[in-house]
Amino acid sequence: MSDEDKSIRNMIAFIEGEAKEKQAEIEQQAQEEYDIEKQQLVEKAKANLRSEYERKKKNLDIERRVTHANLLKEQRMRVLREREKITEALKDRVKSKAQSIVRNEAVYKAVLQKLIVQSINSIQCDVEITCRKADAALVQSVIPACNSKFKMAVSPTNYLDDNVWGGVVLTGNSGKIRCNNTLLHRARHCFDEQLPTIRYLMFN
């Protein structure tokens, strides 16, 4: 083998060695870049999963709070409706009691006298008495028993509606002074005044 052939072979071997080293270097660099990119993708996927988990957890917490709030609201509304039913039933009982008093003429006559005396003592002047048309004669009959120094007369034209249940309205000083002593007005006033106590005793 000539020296020239040896030189060529040595050169080829050197080139092949350089090529292998370069190939190994490229493969190592590619593997490192692959590993880095793979790790980045894994971390990104983990971050996305954590973010999705937190989002779903947050939405679930919101849904639970909304559901809980709605249940509490519905419960409060149910309690309020039951309170209203009981309150209305109590009002109906009061109305029924008032109507039973009106139906008993002897009892109602005594009640009318007390209502008139109370009213006249309150406004202290001559008055016109307004009542239900059905009560006009009964009211007229109790005026003498009221023993008042003030003049009292039953209105011959103005009458109260039957929905006031009964009782009287006294007006004086040309209508400037008015005392409402109907059974409905008295019942409402008493009921409104005692409502906090009624609710406490019935619902607490």
C-alpha positions as semicolon CSV with decimal commas, in nm:
position;residue;x (nm);y (nm);z (nm)
1;M;0,000;0,000;0,000
2;S;0,138;0,330;-0,095
3;D;0,173;0,626;0,135
4;E;-0,093;0,805;-0,063
5;D;-0,347;0,529;0,003
6;K;-0,265;0,536;0,373
7;S;-0,317;0,908;0,383
8;I;-0,654;0,873;0,214
9;R;-0,764;0,598;0,455
10;N;-0,648;0,795;0,755
11;M;-0,838;1,095;0,625
12;I;-1,150;0,885;0,571
13;A;-1,120;0,736;0,921
14;F;-1,077;1,083;1,068
15;I;-1,377;1,214;0,881
16;E;-1,587;0,915;0,992
17;G;-1,475;0,964;1,351
18;E;-1,564;1,334;1,338
19;A;-1,896;1,248;1,182
20;K;-1,977;0,995;1,455
21;E;-1,879;1,240;1,726
22;K;-2,093;1,508;1,563
23;Q;-2,381;1,264;1,527
24;A;-2,351;1,165;1,893
25;E;-2,338;1,533;1,990
26;I;-2,644;1,613;1,779
27;E;-2,833;1,312;1,918
28;Q;-2,743;1,411;2,276
29;Q;-2,851;1,771;2,215
30;A;-3,172;1,653;2,052
31;Q;-3,242;1,419;2,348
32;E;-3,178;1,703;2,593
33;E;-3,409;1,936;2,399
34;Y;-3,669;1,658;2,383
35;D;-3,643;1,597;2,756
36;I;-3,672;1,970;2,826
37;E;-3,971;2,010;2,595
38;K;-4,128;1,694;2,736
39;Q;-4,084;1,827;3,092
40;Q;-4,231;2,161;2,990
41;L;-4,531;1,989;2,833
42;V;-4,578;1,773;3,143
43;E;-4,558;2,078;3,373
44;K;-4,796;2,270;3,147
45;A;-5,039;1,977;3,150
46;K;-5,009;1,956;3,531
47;A;-5,069;2,333;3,557
48;N;-5,374;2,304;3,330
49;L;-5,509;2,017;3,539
50;R;-5,453;2,212;3,861
51;S;-5,621;2,518;3,710
52;E;-5,914;2,311;3,587
53;Y;-5,943;2,145;3,927
54;E;-5,941;2,480;4,106
55;R;-6,198;2,619;3,862
56;K;-6,430;2,322;3,912
57;K;-6,377;2,334;4,287
58;K;-6,458;2,705;4,290
59;N;-6,770;2,651;4,079
60;L;-6,876;2,366;4,305
61;D;-6,830;2,584;4,614
62;I;-7,035;2,859;4,451
63;E;-7,310;2,613;4,359
64;R;-7,313;2,478;4,714
65;R;-7,339;2,829;4,860
66;V;-7,615;2,923;4,616
67;T;-7,803;2,601;4,693
68;H;-7,763;2,657;5,067
69;A;-7,879;3,019;5,036
70;N;-8,181;2,913;4,830
71;L;-8,272;2,646;5,084
72;L;-8,247;2,898;5,368
73;K;-8,455;3,147;5,170
74;E;-8,720;2,885;5,096
75;Q;-8,723;2,781;5,461
76;R;-8,767;3,142;5,574
77;M;-9,044;3,194;5,318
78;R;-9,216;2,876;5,437
79;V;-9,197;2,995;5,797
80;L;-9,331;3,337;5,699
81;R;-9,618;3,178;5,506
82;E;-9,706;2,960;5,805
83;R;-9,687;3,264;6,034
84;E;-9,916;3,454;5,798
85;K;-10,164;3,167;5,793
86;I;-10,170;3,149;6,171
87;T;-10,196;3,527;6,201
88;E;-10,486;3,539;5,955
89;A;-10,657;3,254;6,138
90;L;-10,620;3,449;6,462
91;K;-10,770;3,758;6,297
92;D;-11,062;3,547;6,175
93;R;-11,120;3,426;6,530
94;V;-11,122;3,786;6,654
95;K;-11,372;3,879;6,381
96;S;-11,590;3,581;6,470
97;K;-11,583;3,683;6,836
98;A;-11,679;4,041;6,746
99;Q;-11,966;3,916;6,530
100;S;-12,091;3,694;6,812
101;I;-12,097;4,001;7,042
102;V;-12,297;4,198;6,784
103;R;-12,549;3,914;6,752
104;N;-12,612;3,920;7,128
105;E;-12,818;4,240;7,162
106;A;-12,787;4,272;7,539
107;V;-12,409;4,234;7,530
108;Y;-12,371;4,454;7,224
109;K;-12,585;4,727;7,378
110;A;-12,353;4,742;7,678
111;V;-12,050;4,749;7,449
112;L;-12,197;5,036;7,244
113;Q;-12,261;5,238;7,558
114;K;-11,902;5,191;7,674
115;L;-11,766;5,285;7,331
116;I;-11,975;5,603;7,320
117;V;-11,879;5,706;7,675
118;Q;-11,512;5,642;7,603
119;S;-11,530;5,845;7,281
120;I;-11,719;6,142;7,430
121;N;-11,477;6,156;7,724
122;S;-11,193;6,164;7,475
123;I;-11,312;6,448;7,249
124;Q;-11,510;6,652;7,508
125;C;-11,759;6,831;7,282
126;D;-12,102;6,796;7,123
127;V;-12,094;6,512;6,872
128;E;-12,268;6,338;6,589
129;I;-12,263;5,960;6,611
130;T;-12,223;5,751;6,297
131;C;-12,296;5,379;6,310
132;R;-12,415;5,096;6,091
133;K;-12,772;5,139;5,971
134;A;-12,868;4,818;6,150
135;D;-12,736;4,962;6,479
136;A;-12,902;5,308;6,459
137;A;-13,196;5,228;6,686
138;L;-12,977;5,047;6,939
139;V;-12,728;5,334;6,951
140;Q;-13,012;5,585;6,994
141;S;-13,143;5,381;7,285
142;V;-12,817;5,390;7,482
143;I;-12,753;5,766;7,450
144;P;-12,957;5,859;7,765
145;A;-12,764;5,600;7,970
146;C;-12,432;5,763;7,876
147;N;-12,513;6,055;8,114
148;S;-12,301;6,304;7,923
149;K;-12,313;6,682;7,954
150;F;-12,247;6,703;7,581
151;K;-12,513;6,674;7,316
152;M;-12,517;6,355;7,113
153;A;-12,719;6,275;6,803
154;V;-12,720;5,980;6,569
155;S;-12,661;6,077;6,207
156;P;-12,985;6,026;6,013
157;T;-12,816;5,999;5,675
158;N;-12,457;5,879;5,712
159;Y;-12,398;5,517;5,804
160;L;-12,093;5,298;5,844
161;D;-12,035;4,998;5,618
162;D;-12,114;4,659;5,760
163;N;-11,748;4,560;5,713
164;V;-11,655;4,765;6,022
165;W;-11,827;4,484;6,221
166;G;-11,999;4,728;6,455
167;G;-11,926;5,012;6,695
168;V;-11,940;5,388;6,639
169;V;-11,756;5,690;6,501
170;L;-11,802;6,021;6,683
171;T;-11,732;6,355;6,515
172;G;-11,736;6,701;6,670
173;N;-11,642;7,061;6,611
174;S;-11,788;7,058;6,260
175;G;-11,606;6,738;6,170
176;K;-11,262;6,861;6,279
177;I;-11,252;6,613;6,568
178;R;-11,310;6,245;6,497
179;C;-11,295;5,940;6,719
180;N;-11,310;5,602;6,548
181;N;-11,438;5,343;6,791
182;T;-11,562;5,075;6,553
183;L;-11,500;4,714;6,646
184;L;-11,280;4,667;6,338
185;H;-11,065;4,970;6,423
186;R;-11,032;4,861;6,786
187;A;-10,943;4,506;6,685
188;R;-10,681;4,623;6,433
189;H;-10,527;4,866;6,680
190;C;-10,512;4,602;6,951
191;F;-10,380;4,341;6,711
192;D;-10,107;4,570;6,572
193;E;-10,008;4,678;6,921
194;Q;-9,988;4,323;7,051
195;L;-9,848;4,163;6,734
196;P;-9,483;4,150;6,856
197;T;-9,596;3,979;7,176
198;I;-9,824;3,743;6,983
199;R;-9,542;3,645;6,749
200;Y;-9,303;3,593;7,038
201;L;-9,545;3,372;7,229
202;M;-9,652;3,172;6,922
203;F;-9,331;3,138;6,723
204;N;-9,038;3,155;6,969
